[in-house]
Amino acid sequence: MSGAQRVRETAVRMLFQWEMSKEPPETVKRLYWRSAAPAPGVRQAAEALFDGVLARIEEIDPLIRRHAEHWRLERMSAVDRNILRLAIHEFLARDVPPKVVIHQAVEIAHRYSSADAGAFINGVLDAVRKAIPPPQQDTG
């Protein structure tokens, strides 16, 4: 597993813990790292993703609602919901090519969710990706 994949999986696990525990983000991080021994560089990068998702959750969740046809956000698996949140945060941050983000999200879904989750995640993310306007180009 690549370092980037490990970082994303860690961030998804932290998001899941945050959602299930209803604890403040700082408490979630403290408790998560109490029982985890991250590889070098994973902790800082995973926390940056976790914090980024939470900072944008009011922007991210409506995108999921709009593009997850026939699914209410509250009825989705918590794992799938948090995989989507992380991937959409990465789309908005524009640090990683969208195709890479989608591929990694589908891989995480295959590892942590149901047999059908990969196709679901792929479909929702593809729709969200198409709906997000491209970055503005500097013309000089």
Summary of the structure (lengths in Angstrom):
residues: 140
radius of gyration: 14.8
end to end distance: 40.7
largest distance: 50.0
contacts: 392
relative contact order: 0.13
helix: 74%
strand: 0%
